[in-house]
Amino acid sequence: MSSDAMRKTIEQNIWIHNYDILRAADAIKTPTIVRGEGAKLWDSNGNEYIDALAGLGCVNIGYGRQEIGEAMIEQLNLVSFVNPFRFVSVPGTMLAKRLSDISPTGPDSRVFYVSGGSEAIESALKLAKQYHHRRGEPTRYKTISRRYAYHGTTMGALSINGVGSYRADFGPLVPGARHVPPPYPYRCHLCKNDHGCSLSCADEVERLIQFEGPDTVAAVIMEPIQNAGGPFPAPDGYFQRVREICDRYGVVLIMDEIISGFGRTGLWFGSDHYDLQPDIIATAKGLTSAYAPLGAMIASSKIANVFADEGSSPFRHGFTYGGHVISTAAAIVNLDIIEREGLVERAASTGKYLRKQLDIKLGDHPNVGEIRGVGLQLGIELVRNRQTKESMRDTKLAGWLTDEMFSRGIIGNADTRGELVIPICPPLNIELEEIDRIVDVLVEVIDLAAKKSHA
């Protein structure tokens, strides 16, 4: 296809995800990405970029891993598809064992494969509700998630989203979705009169369960480190209290590990930072490092065994491409690479280095309110005034910041799903000199943004 034909097709036929169709002409101006290696990408004009977002928080092992492609081709030559409604595959079985061994849900967990993150969330929500039905509590259908949180775009996942703009055009949504505040010490209204964190944000879960009626609440769903609007690591004791509340009222605890899983935070799963054992985990992204579409819902034996009782009906749910043999083959090699190269540990050490450099160069910046996160899931919240914490939230400014980073060779993003935050979540094998370049560019663009916002 010629360059002119490419441009015409983009303008007339391509529909970019979450993108204004009238702005398709903007996409024409953006060079096509044609190659990747490590944490770097190259476009069709030969320009080099450092990917500070790991794609969409998913390319954990970096780009250019040929051994994954070779494993996928090898599997393709053996058998290209196995019906997930009737059969199991060799790579799917091997992967299930490995996931169960490392999952906080325990070694006797059950792994239910899907195609991606939204499907993993959708599956977890349906499993929690059907679990209660099997136990004779059919009135439990409500869910509790957190404000600002992003959990996907299918109707169930969209309903529990805490991002109002994503939900606005699709009502009525799935009934019963309720929301509580996230742990957000920098702007916490619940503890503003206290001398420290009182975990009132965790207690909001209990207050809401009591208000709605415990016999109506099916599940609490949260990210270990909430990404949208954040990242928001939980304060000490937060998840222990949430776990206790769920146990007290018989509510299923679902952890969304779609971004935080597979080394992103410096441990295999974000839940590991809190010694937390969820009832269900939703995973995707880093499971294959985006070399192939795959997600998984991992259920503890407590949940799964209810469906193993004599005479019980099956979990009535599934997808044609759930656990596709090509994708599960890719995931196995992906986990091999993570283990062989120590990328979990590397994310922890590189994350500390990144945080130190950000603190040194931006920690006292008058327009940086807070730098927060865990491992290689960090973020910088920008403010107009450091003392008053006046918001700098502005979608046009966010778009400008994103473009300015890109023009300097950094693929990044300025997020306004909460306050204005610049997230940093590069591939786990990023080099320290690449971290230095990201930080230098961030200093440049934040300085320019400060002048622009006060102009």
ZAMARGU-4260 file (C-alpha; in steps of 0.2 Angstrom, whole numbers, plus 5000, padded with zeros to 4 digits):
<rodrens>
0) 5000/5000/5000 | 5007/5017/4995 | 5009/5031/5007 | 4995/5041/4999 | 4983/5025/5000
5) 4988/5023/5018 | 4983/5041/5022 | 4967/5039/5013 | 4963/5023/5022 | 4967/5030/5039
10) 4956/5046/5035 | 4941/5036/5028 | 4941/5018/5036 | 4951/5017/5052 | 4942/5020/5069
15) 4955/5022/5082 | 4950/5017/5100 | 4943/5030/5111 | 4947/5043/5098 | 4936/5057/5090
20) 4933/5051/5072 | 4933/5069/5066 | 4951/5070/5072 | 4957/5056/5060 | 4967/5068/5050
25) 4978/5070/5066 | 4982/5052/5065 | 4988/5054/5047 | 5001/5066/5054 | 5008/5054/5066
30) 5021/5042/5058 | 5017/5023/5058 | 5026/5013/5071 | 5036/5000/5062 | 5049/4992/5074
35) 5052/4989/5092 | 5067/4983/5103 | 5068/4983/5121 | 5060/4999/5128 | 5062/5008/5111
40) 5051/5010/5095 | 5054/5017/5078 | 5042/5025/5066 | 5041/5024/5047 | 5052/5040/5046
45) 5066/5032/5056 | 5063/5042/5072 | 5067/5033/5088 | 5056/5034/5104 | 5057/5027/5122
50) 5040/5020/5126 | 5037/5026/5144 | 5020/5017/5144 | 5025/5000/5139 | 5011/5001/5125
55) 4996/5002/5137 | 5005/4995/5153 | 5007/4979/5144 | 5023/4976/5135 | 5032/4970/5151
60) 5047/4961/5143 | 5049/4974/5130 | 5049/4973/5111 | 5058/4962/5099 | 5057/4945/5108
65) 5059/4934/5093 | 5058/4918/5104 | 5040/4922/5107 | 5036/4923/5089 | 5045/4906/5086
70) 5035/4898/5100 | 5019/4904/5092 | 5023/4898/5075 | 5028/4881/5082 | 5012/4879/5090
75) 5003/4885/5075 | 5011/4871/5065 | 5005/4858/5078 | 4987/4864/5080 | 4979/4882/5077
80) 4964/4881/5088 | 4957/4870/5102 | 4938/4872/5106 | 4938/4879/5124 | 4920/4873/5127
85) 4925/4855/5126 | 4944/4852/5126 | 4960/4858/5134 | 4977/4861/5126 | 4995/4857/5131
90) 5000/4876/5132 | 4984/4880/5141 | 4987/4867/5154 | 5005/4871/5157 | 5001/4889/5159
95) 4987/4886/5171 | 4999/4876/5183 | 5012/4891/5182 | 4998/4904/5186 | 4992/4894/5200
100) 5009/4892/5208 | 5012/4911/5208 | 4995/4918/5211 | 4990/4925/5228 | 4974/4915/5226
105) 4984/4899/5230 | 4991/4884/5221 | 4974/4875/5220 | 4966/4890/5210 | 4957/4887/5194
110) 4961/4897/5179 | 4948/4903/5166 | 4955/4910/5150 | 4948/4925/5141 | 4955/4936/5127
115) 4959/4952/5137 | 4956/4963/5152 | 4938/4968/5150 | 4933/4950/5147 | 4943/4945/5163
120) 4933/4958/5173 | 4917/4953/5165 | 4920/4935/5169 | 4925/4939/5187 | 4909/4949/5190
125) 4898/4935/5183 | 4907/4921/5193 | 4905/4931/5209 | 4886/4933/5206 | 4884/4915/5200
130) 4894/4909/5216 | 4881/4917/5227 | 4867/4909/5217 | 4874/4892/5219 | 4875/4895/5238
135) 4857/4900/5239 | 4859/4919/5240 | 4852/4925/5223 | 4848/4943/5230 | 4867/4947/5229
140) 4870/4957/5213 | 4877/4973/5218 | 4896/4978/5217 | 4907/4990/5225 | 4922/4998/5216
145) 4931/5014/5218 | 4929/5031/5210 | 4941/5036/5196 | 4945/5017/5193 | 4945/5010/5176
150) 4941/4992/5174 | 4937/4990/5155 | 4923/4994/5142 | 4912/4979/5141 | 4895/4983/5149
155) 4898/4975/5166 | 4916/4982/5167 | 4910/4999/5161 | 4896/4999/5175 | 4909/4997/5189
160) 4921/5010/5181 | 4923/5025/5192 | 4927/5036/5177 | 4911/5045/5174 | 4915/5051/5156
165) 4916/5033/5150 | 4899/5028/5157 | 4890/5044/5152 | 4883/5038/5135 | 4879/5020/5138
170) 4865/5020/5151 | 4856/5011/5158 | 4871/5001/5164 | 4871/4985/5173 | 4861/4988/5189
175) 4869/4988/5206 | 4886/4996/5203 | 4891/5006/5218 | 4907/5016/5221 | 4918/5022/5236
180) 4932/5034/5237 | 4950/5027/5233 | 4964/5029/5245 | 4971/5046/5240 | 4980/5053/5255
185) 4986/5068/5245 | 4968/5074/5243 | 4959/5064/5256 | 4943/5073/5263 | 4940/5059/5275
190) 4955/5061/5285 | 4958/5080/5283 | 4955/5083/5301 | 4965/5069/5307 | 4984/5068/5311
195) 4986/5053/5299 | 4977/5040/5289 | 4962/5033/5299 | 4958/5020/5285 | 4941/5029/5284
200) 4942/5025/5265 | 4942/5007/5269 | 4928/5009/5281 | 4918/5017/5268 | 4916/4999/5260
205) 4908/4993/5276 | 4897/5008/5277 | 4891/5006/5260 | 4888/4987/5262 | 4877/4991/5278
210) 4868/5005/5268 | 4864/4994/5253 | 4860/4978/5264 | 4873/4964/5265 | 4862/4952/5257
215) 4862/4962/5241 | 4881/4964/5239 | 4890/4951/5228 | 4908/4958/5226 | 4920/4971/5230
220) 4932/4974/5216 | 4948/4985/5217 | 4966/4986/5209 | 4980/4984/5221 | 4987/5000/5215
225) 4973/5010/5207 | 4980/5016/5190 | 4967/5029/5183 | 4968/5045/5192 | 4983/5038/5202
230) 4993/5027/5203 | 4986/5025/5221 | 4995/5013/5232 | 4985/5008/5247 | 4990/5014/5264
235) 4996/5001/5277 | 4982/4990/5283 | 4969/4996/5270 | 4968/4979/5261 | 4968/4969/5277
240) 4953/4979/5283 | 4944/4977/5266 | 4948/4958/5267 | 4940/4958/5284 | 4925/4967/5279
245) 4922/4956/5264 | 4924/4940/5275 | 4912/4948/5288 | 4898/4951/5276 | 4901/4936/5264
250) 4906/4947/5250 | 4918/4941/5236 | 4934/4951/5235 | 4940/4953/5217 | 4957/4960/5213
255) 4960/4968/5196 | 4978/4964/5192 | 4977/4968/5174 | 4991/4981/5175 | 4999/4977/5191
260) 5002/4959/5188 | 5017/4950/5181 | 5031/4961/5189 | 5025/4978/5186 | 5026/4983/5204
265) 5042/4974/5208 | 5032/4958/5214 | 5023/4945/5204 | 5006/4953/5208 | 5001/4969/5216
270) 4992/4960/5229 | 5008/4952/5235 | 5013/4969/5243 | 4999/4968/5255 | 5000/4949/5259
275) 4982/4949/5252 | 4973/4933/5246 | 4959/4938/5235 | 4945/4927/5230 | 4946/4930/5212
280) 4960/4939/5201 | 4958/4946/5184 | 4973/4947/5173 | 4979/4951/5156 | 4992/4963/5148
285) 5008/4957/5156 | 5002/4939/5155 | 5009/4939/5137 | 5017/4956/5137 | 5005/4960/5123
290) 5013/4948/5110 | 4996/4940/5109 | 4979/4943/5116 | 4976/4934/5132 | 4968/4936/5149
295) 4963/4925/5163 | 4952/4925/5178 | 4960/4915/5192 | 4948/4909/5205 | 4952/4902/5222
300) 4947/4885/5227 | 4934/4893/5239 | 4925/4900/5224 | 4928/4886/5211 | 4924/4872/5223
305) 4906/4878/5224 | 4904/4873/5206 | 4912/4856/5209 | 4898/4850/5220 | 4888/4834/5215
310) 4874/4840/5204 | 4879/4858/5203 | 4877/4867/5186 | 4892/4874/5177 | 4898/4891/5176
315) 4888/4897/5161 | 4901/4908/5153 | 4914/4907/5139 | 4922/4914/5124 | 4928/4906/5107
320) 4945/4913/5109 | 4948/4910/5128 | 4964/4902/5131 | 4969/4901/5112 | 4983/4889/5110
325) 4994/4903/5101 | 4992/4915/5115 | 4995/4903/5129 | 5011/4897/5120 | 5016/4915/5120
330) 5012/4917/5138 | 5023/4902/5143 | 5038/4910/5135 | 5034/4927/5142 | 5035/4920/5159
335) 5051/4911/5155 | 5059/4927/5150 | 5052/4936/5166 | 5060/4923/5177 | 5076/4920/5167
340) 5080/4939/5167 | 5074/4943/5184 | 5062/4956/5178 | 5052/4956/5193 | 5067/4961/5204
345) 5073/4972/5190 | 5056/4982/5191 | 5058/4984/5209 | 5076/4991/5208 | 5073/5001/5192
350) 5057/5008/5200 | 5067/5014/5215 | 5080/5022/5203 | 5066/5031/5193 | 5058/5037/5209
355) 5074/5044/5216 | 5078/5053/5200 | 5060/5060/5199 | 5062/5066/5218 | 5078/5074/5214
360) 5073/5083/5198 | 5055/5086/5201 | 5051/5084/5220 | 5052/5102/5224 | 5044/5109/5207
365) 5031/5122/5211 | 5019/5113/5199 | 5022/5095/5205 | 5010/5091/5219 | 5015/5073/5222
370) 5025/5059/5215 | 5018/5042/5219 | 5017/5023/5214 | 5026/5007/5216 | 5039/4998/5206
375) 5037/5004/5188 | 5020/5010/5190 | 5023/5028/5195 | 5014/5044/5192 | 5016/5063/5194
380) 5001/5074/5199 | 5003/5092/5192 | 4995/5106/5201 | 4994/5125/5198 | 5000/5129/5215
385) 5010/5117/5226 | 5004/5125/5243 | 4985/5126/5239 | 4985/5110/5228 | 4975/5120/5215
390) 4970/5108/5201 | 4979/5109/5184 | 4966/5097/5177 | 4963/5102/5159 | 4961/5090/5144
395) 4968/5102/5131 | 4984/5104/5142 | 4985/5086/5144 | 4984/5083/5125 | 4998/5096/5123
400) 5009/5088/5136 | 5007/5071/5127 | 5012/5079/5111 | 5027/5088/5118 | 5033/5072/5126
405) 5031/5063/5109 | 5040/5077/5099 | 5055/5074/5111 | 5055/5056/5108 | 5045/5050/5123
410) 5029/5040/5121 | 5019/5045/5136 | 5002/5052/5141 | 4995/5065/5152 | 4979/5057/5160
415) 4964/5068/5166 | 4953/5054/5172 | 4956/5061/5189 | 4967/5075/5192 | 4981/5079/5179
420) 4993/5065/5181 | 5008/5059/5170 | 5009/5040/5172 | 5026/5032/5170 | 5025/5013/5167
425) 5039/5008/5154 | 5044/4990/5150 | 5052/4981/5164 | 5069/4979/5155 | 5071/4997/5152
430) 5089/5003/5154 | 5094/5016/5167 | 5100/5029/5153 | 5083/5028/5145 | 5075/5031/5162
435) 5087/5047/5163 | 5081/5053/5146 | 5062/5051/5152 | 5065/5061/5167 | 5075/5075/5158
440) 5060/5076/5145 | 5047/5077/5159 | 5057/5091/5167 | 5057/5100/5151 | 5038/5098/5147
445) 5032/5101/5165 | 5042/5118/5165 | 5034/5122/5149 | 5017/5117/5155 | 5018/5128/5170
450) 5022/5143/5159 | 5007/5138/5148 | 4995/5136/5162 | 4999/5153/5169 | 4999/5162/5152
</rodrens>
